Amino acid sequence: MHKIIFYLFLTLVIKNPYIFANPHQDIHPAKESNSEESTEKTKTINIDDENLILSRPIEPQNLKTTDEFYPYTQAISPRIGTLVNLHEFRDNIGQAFHTVYGFSYLLPRNHSPQLEIGADVIKDFNGQFHASKRWIINERSSFRPFYKLGLTIIAIGKEGLATFANSENYLAHASIGLEDYYKRPMSLRWELELSGGKEYFFLILSFGYSWGF
């Protein structure tokens, strides 16, 4: 009887007290790992220690807006101006000035030089046909200076078709001018032209607009 009690006492003494211990309720593996990651993310990075250089992104160059870009390769240009007959200017200034009404058509081409043809009616005088090569500076910009070189034929009504056979009616001309966007597709246009030949010597200052298409 004493042996049974002794064995029972030893069993109670050496029994492992952690067998029935409850697990920790406040430790969660997922929560612990998330807290470690968030701690790492919130660490302050010293740029100097990391040898990092931060700079502002490169700003794009000044790009042309739709209103600044000229997309047309051909145009019709009505004009009105004043023609000064320099031969008459020396003798009779009052008879030297004539009003000019005309137009020109710029044939389509993507790059300068472009061919421009046209015709004018000269009040109290006659008319003229002209053809020229035109070089445009900044031809795809809203502001487009240009210069031209070409040939003018004076059209005298009483001569009929013979006007084209008369060498005195042929003039060489040169001009400078500019066009500037007013409202798409219209541009304002100014031009100063000098033409001369055997019989005639003209100076023309004209104003009009260019209708691109």
DOVOMI-187136 format. One record per residue: residue number from 1; x, y, z of N, C-alpha, C in turn. Coordinates in steps of 0.2 Angstrom, whole numbers, plus 5000, padded with zeros to 4 digits. Layout:
BEGIN
VEXVO    n  n_px  n_py  n_pz  ca_px  ca_py  ca_pz  c_px  c_py  c_pz
VEXVO  NUM     X     Y     Z      X      Y      Z     X     Y     Z
...
//
This chain:
BEGIN
VEXVO    n  n_px  n_py  n_pz  ca_px  ca_py  ca_pz  c_px  c_py  c_pz
VEXVO    1  5004  4994  5000   5000   5000   5000  5004  5006  5000
VEXVO    2  5010  5006  5004   5014   5012   5004  5018  5013  4998
VEXVO    3  5019  5007  4994   5023   5008   4988  5018  5011  4982
VEXVO    4  5012  5009  4983   5007   5012   4978  5007  5020  4979
VEXVO    5  5006  5022  4985   5006   5029   4987  5012  5033  4984
VEXVO    6  5018  5030  4985   5025   5033   4983  5025  5033  4976
VEXVO    7  5023  5028  4972   5023   5029   4965  5019  5034  4963
VEXVO    8  5013  5035  4965   5008   5040   4963  5011  5047  4965
VEXVO    9  5015  5048  4970   5018   5054   4972  5023  5056  4967
VEXVO   10  5027  5051  4965   5033   5052   4960  5030  5054  4954
VEXVO   11  5024  5051  4952   5021   5053   4945  5019  5060  4945
VEXVO   12  5016  5062  4951   5013   5069   4951  5019  5074  4951
VEXVO   13  5025  5072  4954   5030   5077   4955  5034  5078  4948
VEXVO   14  5035  5072  4944   5039   5073   4938  5034  5074  4932
VEXVO   15  5028  5075  4933   5024   5077   4927  5025  5083  4924
VEXVO   16  5026  5084  4917   5028   5090   4914  5022  5095  4914
VEXVO   17  5023  5101  4917   5018   5106   4918  5016  5109  4912
VEXVO   18  5020  5109  4906   5019   5112   4900  5015  5108  4895
VEXVO   19  5013  5102  4897   5009   5098   4892  5002  5101  4891
VEXVO   20  4999  5104  4896   4992   5107   4895  4992  5114  4895
VEXVO   21  4998  5117  4894   4999   5124   4894  4995  5127  4888
VEXVO   22  4992  5133  4888   4988   5136   4883  4993  5140  4878
VEXVO   23  4992  5139  4872   4996   5143   4867  4996  5151  4868
VEXVO   24  5001  5154  4866   5001   5162   4866  4995  5164  4862
VEXVO   25  4991  5168  4864   4986   5171   4860  4988  5178  4857
VEXVO   26  4993  5181  4859   4995   5188   4857  5000  5187  4851
VEXVO   27  5002  5182  4849   5007   5181   4844  5004  5178  4838
VEXVO   28  5004  5182  4832   5002   5179   4826  5007  5180  4821
VEXVO   29  5009  5174  4817   5014   5175   4812  5013  5180  4807
VEXVO   30  5007  5180  4804   5006   5185   4799  5007  5192  4801
VEXVO   31  5004  5193  4807   5004   5200   4810  5011  5202  4811
VEXVO   32  5015  5197  4814   5022   5199   4815  5026  5201  4809
VEXVO   33  5025  5197  4804   5029   5198   4797  5027  5205  4794
VEXVO   34  5020  5206  4795   5018   5213   4792  5021  5219  4796
VEXVO   35  5021  5218  4802   5024   5223   4806  5031  5224  4805
VEXVO   36  5035  5219  4803   5042   5219   4801  5043  5223  4795
VEXVO   37  5038  5221  4790   5039   5225   4783  5037  5232  4784
VEXVO   38  5032  5234  4788   5030   5241   4788  5036  5245  4792
VEXVO   39  5039  5241  4796   5044   5245   4800  5050  5246  4795
VEXVO   40  5052  5241  4790   5057   5242   4785  5055  5248  4781
VEXVO   41  5048  5248  4779   5046   5253   4774  5047  5260  4777
VEXVO   42  5046  5261  4783   5045   5268   4787  5052  5270  4789
VEXVO   43  5057  5266  4787   5064   5268   4789  5066  5274  4784
VEXVO   44  5069  5279  4787   5071   5285   4783  5077  5283  4779
VEXVO   45  5077  5285  4772   5083   5283   4768  5087  5290  4768
VEXVO   46  5093  5289  4769   5098   5295   4769  5101  5295  4762
VEXVO   47  5099  5300  4758   5101   5300   4750  5108  5300  4750
VEXVO   48  5111  5304  4754   5119   5305   4754  5122  5298  4755
VEXVO   49  5120  5294  4760   5123   5288   4762  5122  5283  4756
VEXVO   50  5116  5283  4753   5114   5279   4747  5117  5281  4741
VEXVO   51  5121  5287  4740   5124   5289   4734  5119  5290  4729
VEXVO   52  5113  5293  4730   5108   5294   4725  5107  5301  4724
VEXVO   53  5106  5303  4717   5105   5309   4715  5098  5310  4712
VEXVO   54  5094  5315  4715   5087   5316   4712  5087  5322  4708
VEXVO   55  5084  5322  4702   5084   5328   4698  5077  5329  4695
VEXVO   56  5075  5335  4693   5069   5336   4690  5069  5333  4683
VEXVO   57  5063  5330  4681   5063   5328   4674  5064  5333  4669
VEXVO   58  5067  5331  4664   5068   5336   4658  5061  5338  4655
VEXVO   59  5060  5345  4655   5054   5347   4652  5054  5347  4645
VEXVO   60  5049  5345  4641   5049   5345   4634  5050  5352  4631
VEXVO   61  5053  5352  4625   5055   5358   4622  5048  5361  4620
VEXVO   62  5049  5368  4618   5043   5371   4616  5040  5369  4609
VEXVO   63  5035  5365  4610   5032   5362   4604  5027  5367  4601
VEXVO   64  5026  5366  4595   5021   5371   4591  5014  5368  4593
VEXVO   65  5010  5373  4594   5003   5372   4595  5000  5371  4588
VEXVO   66  4994  5369  4588   4990   5368   4582  4989  5375  4578
VEXVO   67  4989  5381  4582   4988   5387   4579  4995  5390  4576
VEXVO   68  5000  5387  4578   5007   5389   4576  5009  5385  4570
VEXVO   69  5006  5379  4569   5009   5375   4564  5005  5376  4557
VEXVO   70  5008  5377  4552   5005   5378   4545  5005  5372  4541
VEXVO   71  4999  5369  4540   4999   5362   4537  4998  5362  4529
VEXVO   72  4997  5368  4526   4994   5368   4519  5000  5368  4515
VEXVO   73  4999  5365  4509   5005   5365   4504  5003  5369  4498
VEXVO   74  4997  5372  4497   4995   5376   4492  4990  5382  4494
VEXVO   75  4989  5387  4490   4985   5393   4493  4983  5397  4487
VEXVO   76  4977  5400  4488   4975   5406   4484  4975  5412  4487
VEXVO   77  4978  5417  4484   4980   5424   4488  4977  5430  4484
VEXVO   78  4971  5432  4485   4968   5438   4482  4973  5444  4485
VEXVO   79  4973  5450  4481   4977   5455   4484  4975  5462  4481
VEXVO   80  4976  5467  4484   4975   5474   4481  4981  5478  4483
VEXVO   81  4983  5483  4479   4989   5487   4480  4989  5493  4476
VEXVO   82  4995  5496  4476   4997   5501   4472  5003  5500  4468
VEXVO   83  5002  5501  4461   5008   5501   4457  5010  5508  4455
VEXVO   84  5017  5508  4455   5020   5514   4453  5024  5513  4447
VEXVO   85  5022  5517  4442   5026   5516   4435  5032  5521  4436
VEXVO   86  5038  5518  4437   5043   5523   4438  5045  5527  4432
VEXVO   87  5044  5525  4426   5045   5529   4420  5041  5535  4420
VEXVO   88  5034  5534  4422   5030   5540   4422  5031  5545  4428
VEXVO   89  5034  5541  4433   5035   5545   4440  5040  5551  4439
VEXVO   90  5045  5550  4434   5050   5555   4433  5046  5561  4429
VEXVO   91  5041  5560  4425   5038   5565   4421  5032  5568  4424
VEXVO   92  5028  5563  4426   5021   5566   4429  5019  5561  4435
VEXVO   93  5021  5564  4441   5020   5560   4447  5012  5558  4448
VEXVO   94  5008  5562  4446   5001   5561   4446  4998  5555  4442
VEXVO   95  5001  5554  4437   4999   5548   4432  5003  5542  4434
VEXVO   96  5008  5542  4439   5012   5536   4440  5009  5531  4444
VEXVO   97  5004  5533  4448   5001   5528   4453  4995  5525  4450
VEXVO   98  4994  5518  4451   4988   5515   4448  4987  5509  4454
VEXVO   99  4980  5508  4454   4978   5503   4459  4978  5496  4455
VEXVO  100  4980  5491  4459   4981   5484   4457  4976  5480  4460
VEXVO  101  4972  5476  4456   4968   5470   4459  4970  5464  4456
VEXVO  102  4971  5459  4460   4974   5453   4457  4973  5447  4462
VEXVO  103  4976  5441  4460   4977   5435   4464  4983  5431  4462
VEXVO  104  4985  5427  4466   4990   5422   4464  4988  5415  4467
VEXVO  105  4991  5410  4464   4989   5403   4466  4996  5400  4467
VEXVO  106  4997  5397  4473   5003   5393   4475  5002  5386  4473
VEXVO  107  5006  5383  4469   5005   5376   4467  5007  5371  4473
VEXVO  108  5004  5366  4474   5006   5361   4479  5013  5358  4479
VEXVO  109  5017  5359  4484   5023   5356   4485  5025  5356  4492
VEXVO  110  5028  5350  4495   5029   5350   4502  5035  5355  4504
VEXVO  111  5040  5356  4500   5045   5360   4502  5047  5366  4496
VEXVO  112  5050  5371  4499   5052   5377   4494  5058  5374  4490
VEXVO  113  5058  5377  4484   5054   5383   4481  5047  5380  4478
VEXVO  114  5042  5384  4478   5036   5382   4475  5034  5387  4470
VEXVO  115  5030  5384  4465   5029   5389   4459  5022  5392  4461
VEXVO  116  5022  5399  4459   5016   5403   4460  5015  5407  4454
VEXVO  117  5008  5406  4452   5006   5410   4446  5000  5414  4448
VEXVO  118  4999  5419  4443   4994   5424   4445  4993  5429  4439
VEXVO  119  4988  5433  4441   4986   5439   4436  4983  5445  4440
VEXVO  120  4984  5451  4437   4982   5457   4440  4979  5461  4434
VEXVO  121  4974  5465  4437   4971   5471   4433  4974  5477  4436
VEXVO  122  4976  5481  4431   4979   5488   4433  4975  5493  4431
VEXVO  123  4972  5497  4436   4967   5502   4434  4970  5508  4430
VEXVO  124  4967  5510  4425   4969   5515   4420  4976  5513  4417
VEXVO  125  4977  5507  4416   4983   5505   4413  4981  5498  4409
VEXVO  126  4984  5493  4410   4982   5486   4407  4982  5481  4412
VEXVO  127  4984  5475  4410   4984   5470   4415  4991  5466  4415
VEXVO  128  4992  5461  4418   4998   5457   4418  4997  5450  4421
VEXVO  129  5001  5446  4418   5002   5439   4420  5009  5438  4423
VEXVO  130  5009  5434  4428   5016   5433   4431  5016  5426  4434
VEXVO  131  5022  5423  4434   5024   5417   4436  5031  5417  4440
VEXVO  132  5032  5414  4446   5038   5415   4449  5039  5409  4454
VEXVO  133  5045  5408  4456   5047   5403   4461  5047  5407  4467
VEXVO  134  5044  5403  4472   5044   5406   4479  5047  5402  4484
VEXVO  135  5052  5405  4488   5055   5402   4493  5053  5405  4500
VEXVO  136  5050  5400  4504   5047   5402   4510  5052  5400  4516
VEXVO  137  5053  5405  4521   5056   5404   4527  5052  5402  4532
VEXVO  138  5054  5397  4536   5049   5394   4541  5042  5392  4538
VEXVO  139  5043  5388  4533   5036   5387   4529  5031  5383  4533
VEXVO  140  5033  5380  4538   5028   5376   4542  5026  5380  4549
VEXVO  141  5028  5387  4549   5026   5391   4555  5021  5396  4554
VEXVO  142  5018  5399  4559   5013   5403   4558  5015  5410  4554
VEXVO  143  5021  5412  4556   5024   5418   4553  5029  5415  4547
VEXVO  144  5028  5417  4541   5031   5414   4535  5034  5420  4531
VEXVO  145  5040  5423  4532   5043   5427   4527  5044  5423  4520
VEXVO  146  5045  5427  4515   5046   5424   4508  5049  5428  4504
VEXVO  147  5053  5426  4498   5055   5430   4493  5054  5426  4486
VEXVO  148  5053  5430  4481   5051   5427   4474  5056  5430  4469
VEXVO  149  5057  5426  4464   5060   5428   4457  5056  5425  4452
VEXVO  150  5054  5429  4447   5050   5426   4441  5050  5431  4435
VEXVO  151  5044  5430  4431   5043   5433   4425  5036  5436  4425
VEXVO  152  5036  5442  4422   5029   5446   4421  5028  5447  4414
VEXVO  153  5022  5446  4412   5020   5448   4405  5015  5453  4405
VEXVO  154  5016  5459  4402   5011   5464   4402  5006  5463  4396
VEXVO  155  4999  5463  4398   4994   5461   4394  4991  5467  4391
VEXVO  156  4992  5469  4385   4989   5475   4382  4983  5473  4378
VEXVO  157  4977  5475  4379   4971   5473   4376  4971  5474  4369
VEXVO  158  4973  5480  4366   4973   5481   4359  4977  5477  4355
VEXVO  159  4982  5474  4358   4987   5470   4354  4984  5463  4354
VEXVO  160  4979  5461  4358   4977   5454   4357  4982  5449  4359
VEXVO  161  4982  5443  4355   4987   5438   4357  4994  5440  4355
VEXVO  162  4995  5445  4351   5001   5448   4349  5005  5450  4355
VEXVO  163  5002  5452  4361   5005   5454   4367  5010  5449  4369
VEXVO  164  5009  5443  4368   5014   5438   4370  5020  5437  4366
VEXVO  165  5019  5440  4360   5025   5440   4355  5029  5446  4355
VEXVO  166  5027  5451  4359   5031   5457   4360  5036  5457  4365
VEXVO  167  5042  5457  4364   5047   5456   4369  5047  5462  4374
VEXVO  168  5045  5468  4372   5045   5473   4377  5040  5472  4382
VEXVO  169  5035  5468  4382   5030   5466   4387  5033  5461  4392
VEXVO  170  5039  5459  4391   5041   5454   4396  5046  5458  4401
VEXVO  171  5044  5456  4408   5048   5459   4413  5050  5454  4418
VEXVO  172  5056  5455  4420   5059   5451   4426  5057  5454  4433
VEXVO  173  5055  5450  4437   5053   5453   4444  5056  5449  4450
VEXVO  174  5056  5453  4455   5058   5450   4462  5054  5453  4467
VEXVO  175  5053  5450  4472   5048   5452   4478  5050  5449  4484
VEXVO  176  5049  5453  4489   5049   5450   4496  5042  5451  4500
VEXVO  177  5041  5447  4504   5034   5448   4508  5034  5443  4514
VEXVO  178  5028  5443  4517   5027   5439   4523  5020  5437  4523
VEXVO  179  5019  5431  4526   5012   5429   4528  5012  5427  4535
VEXVO  180  5006  5429  4538   5005   5427   4546  4998  5425  4547
VEXVO  181  4998  5420  4551   4991   5417   4553  4987  5422  4555
VEXVO  182  4981  5423  4553   4975   5427   4556  4970  5422  4559
VEXVO  183  4967  5418  4555   4962   5413   4557  4962  5407  4552
VEXVO  184  4963  5401  4555   4964   5396   4550  4958  5395  4546
VEXVO  185  4959  5394  4539   4965   5393   4536  4968  5400  4533
VEXVO  186  4966  5405  4535   4968   5412   4532  4974  5415  4535
VEXVO  187  4978  5418  4531   4984   5421   4533  4984  5428  4530
VEXVO  188  4986  5433  4534   4987   5440   4531  4993  5440  4527
VEXVO  189  4994  5444  4522   4999   5444   4517  5001  5451  4515
VEXVO  190  5008  5453  4515   5010   5459   4513  5016  5457  4508
VEXVO  191  5017  5462  4503   5022   5460   4498  5024  5466  4494
VEXVO  192  5031  5467  4493   5034   5472   4489  5037  5469  4483
VEXVO  193  5035  5472  4477   5038   5469   4471  5041  5474  4467
VEXVO  194  5046  5472  4463   5050   5476   4459  5051  5473  4452
VEXVO  195  5048  5475  4447   5049   5472   4440  5051  5477  4435
VEXVO  196  5055  5475  4430   5057   5479   4425  5059  5475  4419
VEXVO  197  5059  5479  4413   5061   5477   4406  5063  5482  4402
VEXVO  198  5062  5481  4395   5064   5486   4390  5060  5492  4391
VEXVO  199  5053  5492  4392   5049   5497   4391  5046  5499  4398
VEXVO  200  5045  5495  4403   5042   5496   4409  5046  5495  4415
VEXVO  201  5045  5499  4420   5048   5498   4426  5043  5499  4432
VEXVO  202  5041  5494  4436   5036   5495   4441  5038  5493  4448
VEXVO  203  5035  5497  4452   5036   5495   4459  5028  5494  4462
VEXVO  204  5027  5488  4465   5020   5486   4468  5021  5485  4475
VEXVO  205  5016  5488  4479   5015   5487   4486  5008  5484  4487
VEXVO  206  5008  5478  4489   5001   5475   4489  5000  5472  4496
VEXVO  207  4993  5471  4498   4991   5469   4504  4985  5464  4502
VEXVO  208  4984  5458  4506   4979   5454   4504  4979  5448  4510
VEXVO  209  4976  5442  4508   4977   5437   4512  4978  5430  4508
VEXVO  210  4980  5425  4511   4982   5419   4508  4977  5414  4511
VEXVO  211  4973  5410  4507   4969   5405   4509  4972  5398  4508
VEXVO  212  4974  5395  4513   4978   5388   4512  4973  5383  4512
VEXVO  213  4975  5378  4508   4971   5371   4508  4975  5366  4505
//
